[in-house]
Amino acid sequence: MTVETHISTLQRRHDELDAAIEAAARDHGVDDLEIQAMKKEKLYLKDEIARLQATVE
């Protein structure tokens, strides 16, 4: 897997989490801790994407 492909995969997962977080925020039945965990994973993905992009440039 190339770095670019890996970045693309991480970006897709980041976008999916963003949509899931928005949906969970609208659904009052979702636990705040679950949303917090998704946000933490999303932030990790963002940092990982930035780190990988820095190695490509």
Biopython code that builds the backbone (N, CA, C, O; Angstrom):
import numpy as np
from Bio.PDB.StructureBuilder import StructureBuilder

atoms = [
    (1, "MET", "N", (0.851, -1.173, 0.000)),
    (1, "MET", "CA", (0.000, 0.000, 0.000)),
    (1, "MET", "C", (0.901, 1.243, 0.000)),
    (1, "MET", "O", (1.796, 1.379, 0.835)),
    (2, "THR", "N", (0.647, 2.127, -0.939)),
    (2, "THR", "CA", (1.424, 3.359, -0.992)),
    (2, "THR", "C", (0.963, 4.321, 0.107)),
    (2, "THR", "O", (-0.114, 4.165, 0.683)),
    (3, "VAL", "N", (1.788, 5.293, 0.372)),
    (3, "VAL", "CA", (1.443, 6.286, 1.392)),
    (3, "VAL", "C", (0.185, 7.046, 0.966)),
    (3, "VAL", "O", (-0.690, 7.319, 1.788)),
    (4, "GLU", "N", (0.102, 7.383, -0.319)),
    (4, "GLU", "CA", (-1.061, 8.111, -0.819)),
    (4, "GLU", "C", (-2.346, 7.301, -0.645)),
    (4, "GLU", "O", (-3.386, 7.853, -0.286)),
    (5, "THR", "N", (-2.275, 6.014, -0.896)),
    (5, "THR", "CA", (-3.427, 5.138, -0.729)),
    (5, "THR", "C", (-3.821, 5.062, 0.747)),
    (5, "THR", "O", (-5.003, 5.080, 1.089)),
    (6, "HIS", "N", (-2.828, 4.978, 1.596)),
    (6, "HIS", "CA", (-3.086, 4.917, 3.037)),
    (6, "HIS", "C", (-3.744, 6.217, 3.516)),
    (6, "HIS", "O", (-4.687, 6.191, 4.306)),
    (7, "ILE", "N", (-3.235, 7.347, 3.031)),
    (7, "ILE", "CA", (-3.827, 8.640, 3.378)),
    (7, "ILE", "C", (-5.278, 8.692, 2.919)),
    (7, "ILE", "O", (-6.153, 9.152, 3.653)),
    (8, "SER", "N", (-5.527, 8.223, 1.715)),
    (8, "SER", "CA", (-6.886, 8.216, 1.175)),
    (8, "SER", "C", (-7.813, 7.360, 2.030)),
    (8, "SER", "O", (-8.948, 7.750, 2.300)),
    (9, "THR", "N", (-7.340, 6.214, 2.448)),
    (9, "THR", "CA", (-8.128, 5.325, 3.297)),
    (9, "THR", "C", (-8.432, 5.982, 4.649)),
    (9, "THR", "O", (-9.552, 5.907, 5.153)),
    (10, "LEU", "N", (-7.420, 6.620, 5.216)),
    (10, "LEU", "CA", (-7.621, 7.306, 6.495)),
    (10, "LEU", "C", (-8.589, 8.477, 6.341)),
    (10, "LEU", "O", (-9.417, 8.721, 7.218)),
    (11, "GLN", "N", (-8.483, 9.200, 5.226)),
    (11, "GLN", "CA", (-9.378, 10.331, 4.987)),
    (11, "GLN", "C", (-10.822, 9.862, 4.853)),
    (11, "GLN", "O", (-11.741, 10.504, 5.362)),
    (12, "ARG", "N", (-11.015, 8.746, 4.171)),
    (12, "ARG", "CA", (-12.364, 8.186, 4.019)),
    (12, "ARG", "C", (-12.936, 7.794, 5.380)),
    (12, "ARG", "O", (-14.106, 8.053, 5.662)),
    (13, "ARG", "N", (-12.120, 7.174, 6.217)),
    (13, "ARG", "CA", (-12.562, 6.794, 7.564)),
    (13, "ARG", "C", (-12.877, 8.052, 8.394)),
    (13, "ARG", "O", (-13.848, 8.075, 9.150)),
    (14, "HIS", "N", (-12.061, 9.080, 8.246)),
    (14, "HIS", "CA", (-12.280, 10.347, 8.944)),
    (14, "HIS", "C", (-13.629, 10.951, 8.544)),
    (14, "HIS", "O", (-14.392, 11.411, 9.393)),
    (15, "ASP", "N", (-13.907, 10.943, 7.241)),
    (15, "ASP", "CA", (-15.176, 11.478, 6.742)),
    (15, "ASP", "C", (-16.367, 10.662, 7.244)),
    (15, "ASP", "O", (-17.408, 11.222, 7.588)),
    (16, "GLU", "N", (-16.209, 9.336, 7.286)),
    (16, "GLU", "CA", (-17.269, 8.468, 7.791)),
    (16, "GLU", "C", (-17.546, 8.754, 9.268)),
    (16, "GLU", "O", (-18.699, 8.795, 9.695)),
    (17, "LEU", "N", (-16.479, 8.949, 10.039)),
    (17, "LEU", "CA", (-16.649, 9.271, 11.454)),
    (17, "LEU", "C", (-17.324, 10.621, 11.623)),
    (17, "LEU", "O", (-18.156, 10.790, 12.514)),
    (18, "ASP", "N", (-16.977, 11.578, 10.785)),
    (18, "ASP", "CA", (-17.598, 12.896, 10.856)),
    (18, "ASP", "C", (-19.105, 12.781, 10.668)),
    (18, "ASP", "O", (-19.879, 13.384, 11.411)),
    (19, "ALA", "N", (-19.511, 12.011, 9.681)),
    (19, "ALA", "CA", (-20.941, 11.805, 9.429)),
    (19, "ALA", "C", (-21.600, 11.063, 10.594)),
    (19, "ALA", "O", (-22.719, 11.392, 10.988)),
    (20, "ALA", "N", (-20.916, 10.076, 11.137)),
    (20, "ALA", "CA", (-21.461, 9.305, 12.259)),
    (20, "ALA", "C", (-21.609, 10.179, 13.505)),
    (20, "ALA", "O", (-22.577, 10.043, 14.253)),
    (21, "ILE", "N", (-20.657, 11.067, 13.719)),
    (21, "ILE", "CA", (-20.727, 11.963, 14.875)),
    (21, "ILE", "C", (-21.907, 12.915, 14.733)),
    (21, "ILE", "O", (-22.639, 13.155, 15.693)),
    (22, "GLU", "N", (-22.088, 13.457, 13.531)),
    (22, "GLU", "CA", (-23.221, 14.354, 13.294)),
    (22, "GLU", "C", (-24.549, 13.632, 13.512)),
    (22, "GLU", "O", (-25.464, 14.178, 14.128)),
    (23, "ALA", "N", (-24.649, 12.411, 13.008)),
    (23, "ALA", "CA", (-25.878, 11.635, 13.181)),
    (23, "ALA", "C", (-26.110, 11.303, 14.651)),
    (23, "ALA", "O", (-27.238, 11.373, 15.139)),
    (24, "ALA", "N", (-25.045, 10.943, 15.349)),
    (24, "ALA", "CA", (-25.167, 10.597, 16.765)),
    (24, "ALA", "C", (-25.570, 11.811, 17.594)),
    (24, "ALA", "O", (-26.321, 11.683, 18.561)),
    (25, "ALA", "N", (-25.077, 12.976, 17.222)),
    (25, "ALA", "CA", (-25.416, 14.197, 17.964)),
    (25, "ALA", "C", (-26.902, 14.524, 17.813)),
    (25, "ALA", "O", (-27.513, 15.073, 18.730)),
    (26, "ARG", "N", (-27.479, 14.190, 16.669)),
    (26, "ARG", "CA", (-28.913, 14.436, 16.451)),
    (26, "ARG", "C", (-29.777, 13.399, 17.157)),
    (26, "ARG", "O", (-30.926, 13.676, 17.503)),
    (27, "ASP", "N", (-29.229, 12.209, 17.370)),
    (27, "ASP", "CA", (-29.967, 11.114, 18.011)),
    (27, "ASP", "C", (-29.750, 11.200, 19.522)),
    (27, "ASP", "O", (-28.650, 10.942, 20.012)),
    (28, "HIS", "N", (-30.777, 11.555, 20.236)),
    (28, "HIS", "CA", (-30.634, 11.750, 21.675)),
    (28, "HIS", "C", (-30.424, 10.446, 22.443)),
    (28, "HIS", "O", (-30.159, 10.476, 23.644)),
    (29, "GLY", "N", (-30.537, 9.317, 21.775)),
    (29, "GLY", "CA", (-30.347, 8.039, 22.437)),
    (29, "GLY", "C", (-28.896, 7.596, 22.481)),
    (29, "GLY", "O", (-28.575, 6.586, 23.109)),
    (30, "VAL", "N", (-28.014, 8.337, 21.822)),
    (30, "VAL", "CA", (-26.607, 7.955, 21.785)),
    (30, "VAL", "C", (-25.885, 8.535, 22.991)),
    (30, "VAL", "O", (-26.046, 9.708, 23.328)),
    (31, "ASP", "N", (-25.096, 7.699, 23.628)),
    (31, "ASP", "CA", (-24.360, 8.072, 24.826)),
    (31, "ASP", "C", (-23.271, 9.096, 24.490)),
    (31, "ASP", "O", (-22.584, 8.969, 23.477)),
    (32, "ASP", "N", (-23.120, 10.105, 25.343)),
    (32, "ASP", "CA", (-22.101, 11.132, 25.138)),
    (32, "ASP", "C", (-20.691, 10.547, 25.126)),
    (32, "ASP", "O", (-19.814, 11.052, 24.425)),
    (33, "LEU", "N", (-20.472, 9.492, 25.894)),
    (33, "LEU", "CA", (-19.148, 8.866, 25.910)),
    (33, "LEU", "C", (-18.826, 8.214, 24.575)),
    (33, "LEU", "O", (-17.671, 8.196, 24.150)),
    (34, "GLU", "N", (-19.844, 7.682, 23.916)),
    (34, "GLU", "CA", (-19.645, 7.085, 22.594)),
    (34, "GLU", "C", (-19.265, 8.162, 21.580)),
    (34, "GLU", "O", (-18.371, 7.968, 20.756)),
    (35, "ILE", "N", (-19.950, 9.287, 21.652)),
    (35, "ILE", "CA", (-19.630, 10.404, 20.763)),
    (35, "ILE", "C", (-18.216, 10.908, 21.043)),
    (35, "ILE", "O", (-17.464, 11.208, 20.115)),
    (36, "GLN", "N", (-17.864, 10.998, 22.301)),
    (36, "GLN", "CA", (-16.532, 11.447, 22.677)),
    (36, "GLN", "C", (-15.462, 10.498, 22.129)),
    (36, "GLN", "O", (-14.418, 10.949, 21.656)),
    (37, "ALA", "N", (-15.713, 9.203, 22.190)),
    (37, "ALA", "CA", (-14.763, 8.221, 21.668)),
    (37, "ALA", "C", (-14.615, 8.366, 20.154)),
    (37, "ALA", "O", (-13.510, 8.253, 19.625)),
    (38, "MET", "N", (-15.716, 8.614, 19.464)),
    (38, "MET", "CA", (-15.648, 8.811, 18.011)),
    (38, "MET", "C", (-14.850, 10.072, 17.676)),
    (38, "MET", "O", (-14.062, 10.080, 16.730)),
    (39, "LYS", "N", (-15.054, 11.130, 18.451)),
    (39, "LYS", "CA", (-14.317, 12.371, 18.223)),
    (39, "LYS", "C", (-12.823, 12.176, 18.462)),
    (39, "LYS", "O", (-11.993, 12.733, 17.744)),
    (40, "LYS", "N", (-12.490, 11.382, 19.475)),
    (40, "LYS", "CA", (-11.090, 11.104, 19.775)),
    (40, "LYS", "C", (-10.443, 10.332, 18.617)),
    (40, "LYS", "O", (-9.319, 10.634, 18.215)),
    (41, "GLU", "N", (-11.153, 9.347, 18.091)),
    (41, "GLU", "CA", (-10.629, 8.582, 16.955)),
    (41, "GLU", "C", (-10.492, 9.477, 15.728)),
    (41, "GLU", "O", (-9.522, 9.362, 14.978)),
    (42, "LYS", "N", (-11.457, 10.364, 15.523)),
    (42, "LYS", "CA", (-11.406, 11.284, 14.391)),
    (42, "LYS", "C", (-10.180, 12.194, 14.497)),
    (42, "LYS", "O", (-9.506, 12.441, 13.497)),
    (43, "LEU", "N", (-9.891, 12.689, 15.692)),
    (43, "LEU", "CA", (-8.728, 13.537, 15.906)),
    (43, "LEU", "C", (-7.436, 12.756, 15.658)),
    (43, "LEU", "O", (-6.495, 13.276, 15.060)),
    (44, "TYR", "N", (-7.399, 11.506, 16.119)),
    (44, "TYR", "CA", (-6.233, 10.657, 15.865)),
    (44, "TYR", "C", (-6.014, 10.497, 14.358)),
    (44, "TYR", "O", (-4.886, 10.597, 13.874)),
    (45, "LEU", "N", (-7.098, 10.249, 13.625)),
    (45, "LEU", "CA", (-6.989, 10.087, 12.178)),
    (45, "LEU", "C", (-6.484, 11.367, 11.519)),
    (45, "LEU", "O", (-5.652, 11.317, 10.613)),
    (46, "LYS", "N", (-6.984, 12.501, 11.971)),
    (46, "LYS", "CA", (-6.552, 13.784, 11.417)),
    (46, "LYS", "C", (-5.048, 13.975, 11.638)),
    (46, "LYS", "O", (-4.330, 14.393, 10.730)),
    (47, "ASP", "N", (-4.584, 13.668, 12.837)),
    (47, "ASP", "CA", (-3.160, 13.795, 13.145)),
    (47, "ASP", "C", (-2.324, 12.826, 12.308)),
    (47, "ASP", "O", (-1.254, 13.192, 11.822)),
    (48, "GLU", "N", (-2.794, 11.624, 12.143)),
    (48, "GLU", "CA", (-2.084, 10.616, 11.354)),
    (48, "GLU", "C", (-2.016, 11.030, 9.885)),
    (48, "GLU", "O", (-0.985, 10.861, 9.235)),
    (49, "ILE", "N", (-3.113, 11.568, 9.369)),
    (49, "ILE", "CA", (-3.137, 12.051, 7.979)),
    (49, "ILE", "C", (-2.112, 13.168, 7.805)),
    (49, "ILE", "O", (-1.347, 13.168, 6.841)),
    (50, "ALA", "N", (-2.097, 14.116, 8.734)),
    (50, "ALA", "CA", (-1.136, 15.225, 8.663)),
    (50, "ALA", "C", (0.301, 14.723, 8.733)),
    (50, "ALA", "O", (1.169, 15.209, 8.008)),
    (51, "ARG", "N", (0.549, 13.752, 9.603)),
    (51, "ARG", "CA", (1.898, 13.191, 9.728)),
    (51, "ARG", "C", (2.341, 12.527, 8.426)),
    (51, "ARG", "O", (3.468, 12.718, 7.970)),
    (52, "LEU", "N", (1.446, 11.751, 7.840)),
    (52, "LEU", "CA", (1.782, 11.059, 6.595)),
    (52, "LEU", "C", (1.961, 12.039, 5.436)),
    (52, "LEU", "O", (2.850, 11.865, 4.602)),
    (53, "GLN", "N", (1.124, 13.057, 5.386)),
    (53, "GLN", "CA", (1.257, 14.047, 4.317)),
    (53, "GLN", "C", (2.583, 14.794, 4.418)),
    (53, "GLN", "O", (3.163, 15.173, 3.400)),
    (54, "ALA", "N", (3.057, 15.002, 5.627)),
    (54, "ALA", "CA", (4.345, 15.670, 5.823)),
    (54, "ALA", "C", (5.499, 14.815, 5.298)),
    (54, "ALA", "O", (6.513, 15.353, 4.853)),
    (55, "THR", "N", (5.354, 13.503, 5.346)),
    (55, "THR", "CA", (6.422, 12.631, 4.847)),
    (55, "THR", "C", (6.433, 12.581, 3.328)),
    (55, "THR", "O", (7.468, 12.301, 2.723)),
    (56, "VAL", "N", (5.292, 12.849, 2.708)),
    (56, "VAL", "CA", (5.187, 12.811, 1.258)),
    (56, "VAL", "C", (5.741, 14.095, 0.646)),
    (56, "VAL", "O", (6.336, 14.067, -0.431)),
    (57, "GLU", "N", (5.547, 15.203, 1.325)),
    (57, "GLU", "CA", (5.957, 16.508, 0.782)),
    (57, "GLU", "C", (7.424, 16.728, 0.841)),
    (57, "GLU", "O", (7.908, 17.778, 0.420)),
]
sb = StructureBuilder()
sb.init_structure("model")
sb.init_model(0)
sb.init_chain("A")
sb.init_seg("    ")
for serial, (resi, resn, name, xyz) in enumerate(atoms, 1):
    if name == "N":
        sb.init_residue(resn, " ", resi, " ")
    sb.init_atom(name, np.array(xyz, "f"), 0.0, 1.0, " ", f" {name:<3s}", serial, name[0])
structure = sb.get_structure()
